[in-house]
Structures are given as structure tokens and as C-alpha cells.
Amino acid sequence: MGWLLVTPARDEADRIGRLAGSLARQRAGDITAWVVVDDGSSDGTAALVRGLDLPFPVHVLDHVNEGGLLLASEFKAFLHGAEHGVKEHPDVDRVMKCDADIVLADDYTERCQAAAGSGLLAGLVVGERERTTFTRGPLKCYSRAAYEVIRELPAALGWDVLDEVAVRRAGMTVQTVPEAHADVSRRTGSSEGSAEGRRRGGIVSRWCGYDPVYFALRCLRYLARPPYGTGALAMARAWATAGPGPFDPELKRLLRAEQRRRLLTLLRSPVKQLRRLWGHAAPPSTTSR
């Protein structure tokens, strides 16, 4: 029983120590093991992790770098680490993807353990206004049953969008846990720069089968965010040239149907739905430093 944490890491020596400290402060027994997949680091990330003294086993795996985030190596690294961890610790009941730039609040696992749900969950990411209907890619926790579903998805950009659809299709729940907080040191998708993050967002939107109206509204929203104008243009251009991608057409159809339902609901009661979707403003950080 317990949690298996998996962290894909590439040149994260400046950040991963803070994550490790937050893991050590979780309730005793919640974390069964931590797997760090070093994906081509050149800054001593693997050596730093191997030198840590933590109250649970730590496995550091080398993984052939396949272009970093640009070619979705993060997802391949996560699945590589999860497979190793499950084999070494077959009794774990949750498999968690936790990026190296995350710091968990001291009661994070305790609060998530108390949440009902058979599939996928994540806590509130401090520092970003968090949509209550979406679990962000840097921090996701899967039940073992949900993990068996998502491990079959192609490890490509968009994997951490369609994982939710696949879990729901299998009859399990997806939920955020607003009481469980975590800090993140950089915005989602910004590790390669904001413009590159927007370009990746366009590819993800096309490969996941976003509804065109939903995608157009997304582009409009990013016009008012850095890099102003150029980011939205990069997203639209990537959408136009990305091609269909590797994912199951049925999953893409289900995602489009979900997005259209959200749009219709938003049209019927915009104020109520915006409060529901974005109603959890980031609270002050509760993590120890």
C-alpha cells in the first residue's frame, strides 16, 4: 500500500532538493518509494538525488534523452519510471507524477488520501489560478486501476490531457482536491520558454482533437498573456500544421463532446460557471521552506 512517486527530471539540480524536502515531510508511511528518472541531465541532478537521506527508498534511473520536453520525453520518462517502481513495489495503490519544480504542502498526501475517488486526482497548484475541473500535468495521482488505463496511451504531447478522458471512459472519477496545496516554481509549459510553450499548446490542442470554437477562444485568451500576440500566433500556427496526432479518435471525440458541454453551460450561466471553473484563487503557500 502507499504512494509511488515518479519524477521525470532534466537539469533540475536547482529545484529537486526542495521537492525532496517536501516529500520527507509527508505523513510517515504515505510514500512507499520515489523514482527519479534522469533524462539526460548535465548539471548533476542524478548525483544530487542519490546523495539524499530520505525516509523511503529512492530509485534513480537513467533514461536516454529524446529531445527533452520538445518530443514529449517527459511522458516517456514518467512511464519508464512508473513501470520500474510498480515492479519493485507491487503493492502500491497510487502512482503519482510529480515534476521536479513542485513543492508539496506538508499535509499534501494526507489530504489527498482522504479524498474519495477511484481514478485520478490532484491538489491545488499555488501560484496559478487553478481550474477546478482539470488536473494539471505537473502533479497527478492515479489509482492503480487508473494507471493501468493511462499506461496504454501513446507517450506524446497531449498525453496529460487525454489521460483524464481515458480514466472517465473506464468508469472512474477525475477530481481536484482544493484543500491539498502545492507550490510550483514556474508556470506550466514554460520550461522551454513561453513562446515554445504556446507552440506546444497548439500541437496538443490539434492532437487531442479540441473543438475548433473552444480552441479559438483559448487563442483569444492567450492574446492577453506573455508573449503578447506572438504566443497566440504560435499556438494557431502549430494547430494548423500539426496533423492528426497519435491518439485514439474515440478519446478525441469524447474530449470534444466535453468541451462543447462546457461551452453551452458557460453560455447559459457565464458568471456561475466562471466562478466554478476558476473559483479557487491561489492561497498563500503553506509549504515549509
Residue pairs with C-beta under 8 A, 6 or more apart in sequence:
1 32
1 91
1 92
1 93
2 29
2 30
2 31
2 32
2 89
2 91
2 92
2 93
2 94
3 30
3 31
3 32
3 92
3 93
3 94
3 95
3 96
3 109
3 141
4 32
4 33
4 35
4 82
4 85
4 86
4 89
4 92
4 94
4 95
4 96
5 23
5 31
5 33
5 34
5 35
5 96
5 98
6 34
6 35
6 36
6 37
6 78
6 81
6 82
6 85
6 95
6 96
6 97
6 98
7 16
7 19
7 34
7 35
7 36
7 37
7 81
7 97
7 98
7 99
7 100
8 37
8 39
8 63
8 73
8 74
8 75
8 77
8 78
8 81
8 97
8 99
8 100
9 16
9 36
9 37
9 38
9 39
9 41
9 45
9 46
9 49
9 100
10 38
10 39
10 40
10 41
10 45
10 65
10 68
10 69
10 73
10 74
11 41
11 42
11 43
11 45
12 41
12 43
12 45
12 100
12 101
13 41
13 43
13 44
13 45
13 48
14 43
15 100
15 101
15 185
16 36
16 45
16 48
16 49
16 100
17 48
17 52
18 103
18 185
19 98
19 100
19 101
19 102
19 103
19 104
20 34
20 49
20 52
20 54
21 103
21 288
22 102
22 103
22 104
22 105
22 106
22 108
22 287
22 288
23 31
23 34
23 54
23 56
23 104
24 54
24 55
25 104
25 106
25 288
26 104
26 106
26 107
26 108
26 109
26 110
27 107
27 109
27 110
28 55
30 109
30 110
30 113
31 56
31 109
32 56
32 57
32 89
32 91
32 92
33 56
33 57
33 58
33 59
33 85
33 88
33 89
33 92
34 54
34 56
34 57
34 58
34 59
35 58
35 59
35 60
35 61
35 81
35 82
35 84
35 85
36 45
36 46
36 49
36 58
36 59
36 60
36 61
36 81
37 61
37 63
37 77
37 78
37 80
37 81
38 45
38 46
38 49
38 60
38 61
38 62
38 63
39 63
39 65
39 68
39 73
39 74
39 77
40 63
40 64
40 65
40 68
45 100
46 60
46 62
49 58
49 60
50 58
50 60
52 58
57 88
57 89
59 81
59 84
59 85
59 88
61 80
61 81
61 84
63 73
63 76
63 77
63 80
63 81
65 73
66 73
66 76
67 73
68 74
68 192
69 191
69 192
69 200
70 192
70 196
70 200
72 155
72 156
72 157
72 159
74 99
75 155
75 156
75 159
75 160
76 155
78 97
79 151
79 155
82 95
82 97
82 147
82 151
83 151
85 92
85 95
86 92
86 95
86 147
92 144
93 143
93 144
94 141
94 142
94 143
94 144
95 141
95 142
95 144
95 147
96 139
96 140
96 141
96 142
97 137
97 138
97 139
97 140
97 141
97 142
97 160
98 104
98 138
98 139
99 137
99 138
99 139
99 184
101 138
101 184
101 185
101 186
101 191
102 125
102 138
102 139
102 182
102 183
102 184
103 182
103 183
103 184
103 185
103 287
104 123
104 182
104 287
105 111
105 123
105 180
105 181
105 182
105 285
105 286
105 287
106 286
106 287
106 288
107 180
107 286
108 123
108 180
108 181
108 182
111 123
111 177
111 179
111 180
112 121
112 122
112 123
112 141
112 177
112 180
115 121
115 175
115 177
115 180
116 173
117 143
117 172
117 173
117 174
117 175
118 143
118 145
118 146
118 172
118 173
119 142
119 143
119 145
119 146
119 167
119 168
119 170
119 172
119 173
119 174
120 135
120 140
120 141
120 142
120 143
120 146
120 150
120 163
120 164
120 167
120 172
120 173
120 174
120 175
121 135
121 140
121 141
121 173
121 174
121 175
121 176
121 177
122 135
122 136
122 139
122 140
122 141
122 176
122 177
122 180
123 139
123 176
123 177
123 178
123 179
123 180
123 181
123 182
124 130
124 176
124 177
124 178
124 179
124 180
124 181
124 182
124 280
124 282
124 283
125 136
125 138
125 139
125 182
125 183
125 184
125 188
125 282
126 181
126 182
126 183
126 184
126 282
126 283
126 284
126 285
126 286
127 183
127 184
127 187
127 282
127 285
128 136
128 184
128 187
128 188
128 282
129 278
129 280
129 281
129 282
130 136
130 176
130 178
130 278
130 280
130 282
131 176
131 277
131 278
132 176
132 178
132 276
132 277
132 278
132 279
132 280
133 176
133 262
133 276
133 277
134 164
134 176
135 164
135 174
135 175
135 176
136 188
137 160
137 188
138 184
138 188
139 182
139 184
140 160
140 163
142 150
142 163
142 167
143 172
145 170
145 172
146 167
146 170
146 172
149 166
149 167
149 170
149 172
150 159
150 163
150 166
150 167
153 159
153 162
153 163
153 166
153 247
154 246
154 247
156 207
156 245
156 246
156 247
157 200
157 203
157 204
157 207
157 245
158 203
158 204
158 207
158 208
158 245
158 247
161 204
161 208
161 255
162 208
162 247
162 248
162 251
162 252
162 255
164 174
165 251
165 254
165 255
165 258
166 251
167 173
167 174
168 174
168 254
169 250
169 251
169 254
178 280
181 283
181 285
181 286
181 287
182 287
183 285
183 287
187 197
188 197
189 197
189 198
189 200
189 201
190 197
191 197
192 200
194 226
194 227
194 231
195 227
195 230
195 231
195 234
196 234
197 231
198 222
198 227
198 230
198 231
198 232
198 234
198 235
198 238
199 234
199 235
199 237
199 238
200 238
201 218
201 222
201 235
201 238
202 234
202 235
202 236
202 237
202 238
202 239
202 242
203 238
203 239
203 242
203 245
205 215
205 218
205 235
205 239
206 238
206 239
206 242
206 243
206 244
206 245
207 242
207 243
207 244
207 245
207 246
207 247
208 245
208 247
208 252
208 255
209 247
209 249
209 251
209 252
209 253
209 255
209 256
210 218
210 255
210 256
210 259
211 256
211 259
211 260
211 263
213 263
214 256
214 259
214 260
214 262
214 263
215 239
217 263
218 235
219 232
219 235
219 236
220 232
222 231
222 232
222 235
223 229
223 232
225 231
262 273
265 273
266 273
266 274
